Amino acid sequence: MLYGKQFKKILKLELYDYCRYPGQWMNSILFFTLIVIMFPLMTSVQNSILIHFIPAIFGLISSLSVILSLNYLFNSDYEDGTLDLYLLSFGSLRPYVAVKLITHWMIFCLPILVISPILFVLYNIEYHLIGIILLSLLFSTTILLILGALISGLILSIKNQGLLLILLILPIFAPVLIFCSGTINAALTNDNYLAPLLFLFSILMFTIITVPSITSFFLKVSLN
């Protein structure tokens, strides 16, 4: 019950903060939208050839958009003392981490999933494949967000952490992108897409269960 009250309070504050500074989340969404739109317009390749680029385009660009947004996750709260205040007020950072992940997903990942079906028109994707592609994007972007939060919490006290964050997340980024692209490619070529999709789902469930608690511990260590 106590965690529920903490959760609601932090959620209101986070959503209000994102509404005050829309530039924080619009950059990643515009980056994803512009790259996906410009690629077919600038390449002028046939649809039969363009369809082979779909897994790489949507998997890679959506993942990069999430990675670019990780700097907005904990840094500002750490620098202005908000993170210390949450720890002193609530005694635990688990509700804080849960709210940050949910609001970050709503602000950065959800718009990508909403925009993607509209952008699929440029690539002449068949309607019955849209759900499968969206599921693979949903799983992969959420996994990267949660694991990115873990790494961000680990190096939070380090100055100029941008390059270090990218270097640490690349080993995680690569296999997730491979399975995301594999799922999309299998769906487009009428192959069995369930195996890579279920693998992504199992990773997602594992990260949801285990990573937030570890992230809250890393944040506490960074504050000491």
DRENDO-1510 file (C-alpha; in Angstrom, 1 decimal, always signed):
<recs>
REC; n; res; u; v; w
REC; 1; MET; +0.0; +0.0; +0.0 .
REC; 2; LEU; +2.9; +2.3; +0.9 .
REC; 3; TYR; +4.6; +1.6; -2.4 .
REC; 4; GLY; +1.4; +2.3; -4.2 .
REC; 5; LYS; +1.2; +5.8; -2.8 .
REC; 6; GLN; +4.9; +6.4; -3.5 .
REC; 7; PHE; +4.3; +5.1; -7.1 .
REC; 8; LYS; +1.4; +7.5; -7.8 .
REC; 9; LYS; +3.2; +10.5; -6.3 .
REC; 10; ILE; +6.4; +10.0; -8.3 .
REC; 11; LEU; +4.4; +9.2; -11.5 .
REC; 12; LYS; +2.6; +12.5; -11.3 .
REC; 13; LEU; +5.9; +14.4; -10.9 .
REC; 14; GLU; +7.6; +12.6; -13.8 .
REC; 15; LEU; +4.7; +13.1; -16.2 .
REC; 16; TYR; +4.6; +16.8; -15.2 .
REC; 17; ASP; +8.3; +17.1; -15.8 .
REC; 18; TYR; +8.1; +15.6; -19.3 .
REC; 19; CYS; +5.2; +18.0; -20.1 .
REC; 20; ARG; +7.3; +21.0; -19.0 .
REC; 21; TYR; +10.2; +20.0; -21.3 .
REC; 22; PRO; +8.9; +18.4; -24.5 .
REC; 23; GLY; +12.3; +18.8; -26.2 .
REC; 24; GLN; +13.6; +15.9; -24.0 .
REC; 25; TRP; +11.4; +13.3; -25.8 .
REC; 26; MET; +10.7; +14.9; -29.2 .
REC; 27; ASN; +14.3; +14.6; -30.4 .
REC; 28; SER; +14.3; +10.8; -30.3 .
REC; 29; ILE; +10.8; +10.5; -31.9 .
REC; 30; LEU; +11.8; +12.9; -34.7 .
REC; 31; PHE; +15.1; +11.1; -35.2 .
REC; 32; PHE; +13.2; +7.8; -35.7 .
REC; 33; THR; +10.5; +9.3; -38.0 .
REC; 34; LEU; +12.8; +11.2; -40.2 .
REC; 35; ILE; +15.3; +8.4; -40.8 .
REC; 36; VAL; +12.5; +5.9; -41.6 .
REC; 37; ILE; +10.8; +8.4; -44.0 .
REC; 38; MET; +13.9; +9.5; -45.7 .
REC; 39; PHE; +15.4; +6.1; -46.5 .
REC; 40; PRO; +12.9; +5.0; -49.1 .
REC; 41; LEU; +12.7; +8.5; -50.6 .
REC; 42; MET; +16.4; +8.8; -51.0 .
REC; 43; THR; +17.3; +5.3; -52.2 .
REC; 44; SER; +14.6; +5.0; -54.9 .
REC; 45; VAL; +14.9; +1.2; -54.9 .
REC; 46; GLN; +12.2; -1.2; -56.0 .
REC; 47; ASN; +9.7; -2.5; -53.4 .
REC; 48; SER; +11.0; -6.0; -53.9 .
REC; 49; ILE; +14.5; -4.8; -52.8 .
REC; 50; LEU; +13.3; -2.3; -50.2 .
REC; 51; ILE; +11.5; -5.0; -48.2 .
REC; 52; HIS; +14.8; -6.7; -47.4 .
REC; 53; PHE; +16.0; -3.5; -45.5 .
REC; 54; ILE; +12.9; -3.3; -43.3 .
REC; 55; PRO; +14.3; -5.5; -40.4 .
REC; 56; ALA; +17.5; -3.4; -40.3 .
REC; 57; ILE; +15.8; -0.1; -40.6 .
REC; 58; PHE; +13.0; -0.5; -38.0 .
REC; 59; GLY; +15.0; -2.6; -35.6 .
REC; 60; LEU; +18.2; -0.5; -35.7 .
REC; 61; ILE; +16.6; +3.0; -35.8 .
REC; 62; SER; +14.1; +2.2; -33.0 .
REC; 63; SER; +16.8; +0.7; -30.8 .
REC; 64; LEU; +19.1; +3.8; -31.4 .
REC; 65; SER; +16.2; +6.1; -30.5 .
REC; 66; VAL; +15.9; +4.3; -27.2 .
REC; 67; ILE; +19.6; +4.4; -26.5 .
REC; 68; LEU; +19.8; +8.1; -27.3 .
REC; 69; SER; +17.0; +8.8; -24.8 .
REC; 70; LEU; +18.9; +7.1; -21.9 .
REC; 71; ASN; +20.7; +10.3; -20.9 .
REC; 72; TYR; +17.3; +11.7; -19.8 .
REC; 73; LEU; +16.6; +8.8; -17.5 .
REC; 74; PHE; +18.4; +9.5; -14.2 .
REC; 75; ASN; +21.0; +12.2; -14.9 .
REC; 76; SER; +18.9; +15.3; -14.2 .
REC; 77; ASP; +17.5; +13.8; -10.9 .
REC; 78; TYR; +21.0; +12.9; -9.8 .
REC; 79; GLU; +22.5; +16.3; -10.6 .
REC; 80; ASP; +19.7; +18.4; -9.0 .
REC; 81; GLY; +19.5; +16.3; -5.8 .
REC; 82; THR; +16.0; +14.9; -6.6 .
REC; 83; LEU; +17.3; +11.3; -6.4 .
REC; 84; ASP; +18.7; +12.0; -2.8 .
REC; 85; LEU; +15.3; +13.4; -1.9 .
REC; 86; TYR; +13.4; +10.4; -3.1 .
REC; 87; LEU; +15.8; +8.1; -1.1 .
REC; 88; LEU; +15.4; +10.1; +2.1 .
REC; 89; SER; +11.6; +10.4; +1.7 .
REC; 90; PHE; +10.7; +6.9; +0.8 .
REC; 91; GLY; +13.7; +4.8; +2.0 .
REC; 92; SER; +13.7; +2.8; -1.2 .
REC; 93; LEU; +14.4; +3.6; -4.8 .
REC; 94; ARG; +12.4; +0.7; -6.2 .
REC; 95; PRO; +9.2; +2.7; -6.7 .
REC; 96; TYR; +11.2; +5.4; -8.3 .
REC; 97; VAL; +12.9; +3.1; -10.8 .
REC; 98; ALA; +9.6; +1.5; -11.7 .
REC; 99; VAL; +8.0; +4.8; -12.4 .
REC; 100; LYS; +11.0; +6.1; -14.4 .
REC; 101; LEU; +10.9; +3.0; -16.6 .
REC; 102; ILE; +7.1; +3.2; -17.1 .
REC; 103; THR; +7.1; +7.0; -17.9 .
REC; 104; HIS; +10.2; +6.7; -20.1 .
REC; 105; TRP; +8.5; +3.8; -22.0 .
REC; 106; MET; +5.3; +5.9; -22.4 .
REC; 107; ILE; +7.2; +9.0; -23.6 .
REC; 108; PHE; +9.9; +7.5; -25.8 .
REC; 109; CYS; +8.9; +3.9; -26.8 .
REC; 110; LEU; +5.1; +4.1; -27.1 .
REC; 111; PRO; +5.2; +6.9; -29.7 .
REC; 112; ILE; +7.5; +4.8; -31.9 .
REC; 113; LEU; +5.0; +1.9; -31.8 .
REC; 114; VAL; +2.2; +4.3; -32.6 .
REC; 115; ILE; +4.0; +5.9; -35.5 .
REC; 116; SER; +5.4; +2.7; -37.0 .
REC; 117; PRO; +2.1; +1.4; -38.6 .
REC; 118; ILE; +1.7; +4.7; -40.4 .
REC; 119; LEU; +5.3; +4.5; -41.7 .
REC; 120; PHE; +4.8; +0.9; -42.8 .
REC; 121; VAL; +2.8; +2.3; -45.8 .
REC; 122; LEU; +6.1; +3.7; -47.3 .
REC; 123; TYR; +7.4; +0.1; -47.3 .
REC; 124; ASN; +4.2; -1.6; -48.6 .
REC; 125; ILE; +4.1; -4.0; -45.7 .
REC; 126; GLU; +1.2; -6.4; -45.7 .
REC; 127; TYR; -1.4; -5.7; -43.0 .
REC; 128; HIS; -1.3; -9.2; -41.5 .
REC; 129; LEU; +2.4; -8.7; -40.7 .
REC; 130; ILE; +2.0; -5.4; -38.8 .
REC; 131; GLY; +1.1; -7.0; -35.5 .
REC; 132; ILE; +4.2; -9.3; -35.6 .
REC; 133; ILE; +6.6; -6.5; -36.4 .
REC; 134; LEU; +5.1; -4.3; -33.7 .
REC; 135; LEU; +5.5; -7.1; -31.2 .
REC; 136; SER; +9.1; -7.5; -32.0 .
REC; 137; LEU; +9.7; -3.8; -31.7 .
REC; 138; LEU; +7.8; -3.7; -28.5 .
REC; 139; PHE; +9.9; -6.4; -26.9 .
REC; 140; SER; +13.3; -5.2; -28.2 .
REC; 141; THR; +12.8; -1.5; -27.3 .
REC; 142; THR; +11.5; -2.4; -23.8 .
REC; 143; ILE; +14.4; -4.8; -23.2 .
REC; 144; LEU; +16.9; -2.1; -24.3 .
REC; 145; LEU; +15.3; +0.5; -22.1 .
REC; 146; ILE; +15.4; -1.7; -19.0 .
REC; 147; LEU; +18.9; -2.9; -19.5 .
REC; 148; GLY; +20.0; +0.6; -20.5 .
REC; 149; ALA; +18.6; +1.8; -17.2 .
REC; 150; LEU; +20.7; -0.8; -15.4 .
REC; 151; ILE; +23.9; +0.5; -17.1 .
REC; 152; SER; +22.9; +4.1; -16.6 .
REC; 153; GLY; +22.5; +3.5; -12.9 .
REC; 154; LEU; +25.8; +1.7; -12.7 .
REC; 155; ILE; +27.8; +4.6; -14.2 .
REC; 156; LEU; +25.6; +7.5; -12.9 .
REC; 157; SER; +28.3; +9.1; -10.7 .
REC; 158; ILE; +30.8; +9.1; -13.6 .
REC; 159; LYS; +31.2; +12.4; -15.5 .
REC; 160; ASN; +30.9; +12.6; -19.3 .
REC; 161; GLN; +29.3; +9.1; -19.3 .
REC; 162; GLY; +27.7; +9.4; -22.8 .
REC; 163; LEU; +30.4; +7.5; -24.7 .
REC; 164; LEU; +30.9; +5.0; -21.9 .
REC; 165; LEU; +27.1; +4.3; -21.8 .
REC; 166; ILE; +27.1; +3.5; -25.5 .
REC; 167; LEU; +30.2; +1.2; -25.3 .
REC; 168; LEU; +28.7; -0.7; -22.4 .
REC; 169; ILE; +25.3; -1.2; -24.0 .
REC; 170; LEU; +26.6; -2.3; -27.4 .
REC; 171; PRO; +27.2; -5.9; -26.3 .
REC; 172; ILE; +23.5; -6.0; -25.2 .
REC; 173; PHE; +22.3; -4.0; -28.1 .
REC; 174; ALA; +23.7; -6.4; -30.7 .
REC; 175; PRO; +21.9; -9.7; -29.8 .
REC; 176; VAL; +18.6; -8.0; -29.1 .
REC; 177; LEU; +18.8; -6.3; -32.5 .
REC; 178; ILE; +19.7; -9.6; -34.2 .
REC; 179; PHE; +16.6; -11.4; -32.7 .
REC; 180; CYS; +14.4; -8.4; -33.4 .
REC; 181; SER; +15.5; -8.2; -37.1 .
REC; 182; GLY; +15.3; -12.0; -37.3 .
REC; 183; THR; +11.7; -12.0; -36.2 .
REC; 184; ILE; +10.8; -9.3; -38.7 .
REC; 185; ASN; +12.7; -10.9; -41.5 .
REC; 186; ALA; +11.1; -14.3; -40.8 .
REC; 187; ALA; +7.6; -12.7; -40.9 .
REC; 188; LEU; +8.3; -11.0; -44.2 .
REC; 189; THR; +9.6; -14.2; -45.8 .
REC; 190; ASN; +6.8; -16.4; -44.4 .
REC; 191; ASP; +9.3; -18.4; -42.2 .
REC; 192; ASN; +8.8; -19.4; -38.6 .
REC; 193; TYR; +9.0; -16.2; -36.6 .
REC; 194; LEU; +7.8; -17.7; -33.3 .
REC; 195; ALA; +11.2; -18.9; -32.1 .
REC; 196; PRO; +13.0; -15.5; -32.1 .
REC; 197; LEU; +9.8; -13.8; -30.9 .
REC; 198; LEU; +9.4; -16.1; -28.0 .
REC; 199; PHE; +13.1; -15.7; -27.2 .
REC; 200; LEU; +12.7; -11.9; -27.1 .
REC; 201; PHE; +9.6; -12.3; -24.9 .
REC; 202; SER; +11.5; -14.6; -22.4 .
REC; 203; ILE; +14.3; -12.0; -22.2 .
REC; 204; LEU; +11.8; -9.3; -21.6 .
REC; 205; MET; +10.1; -11.2; -18.7 .
REC; 206; PHE; +13.5; -11.9; -17.1 .
REC; 207; THR; +14.6; -8.3; -17.3 .
REC; 208; ILE; +11.2; -7.0; -15.9 .
REC; 209; ILE; +11.5; -9.3; -12.9 .
REC; 210; THR; +15.1; -8.9; -12.0 .
REC; 211; VAL; +16.6; -5.7; -13.4 .
REC; 212; PRO; +14.7; -2.9; -11.6 .
REC; 213; SER; +15.8; -4.1; -8.1 .
REC; 214; ILE; +19.4; -4.3; -9.3 .
REC; 215; THR; +19.1; -0.8; -10.8 .
REC; 216; SER; +17.8; +0.6; -7.6 .
REC; 217; PHE; +20.8; -0.9; -5.8 .
REC; 218; PHE; +23.2; +0.7; -8.3 .
REC; 219; LEU; +21.5; +4.0; -7.8 .
REC; 220; LYS; +22.0; +3.8; -4.1 .
REC; 221; VAL; +25.7; +3.0; -4.6 .
REC; 222; SER; +26.1; +6.0; -6.9 .
REC; 223; LEU; +24.6; +8.3; -4.3 .
REC; 224; ASN; +27.1; +7.2; -1.6 .
</recs>
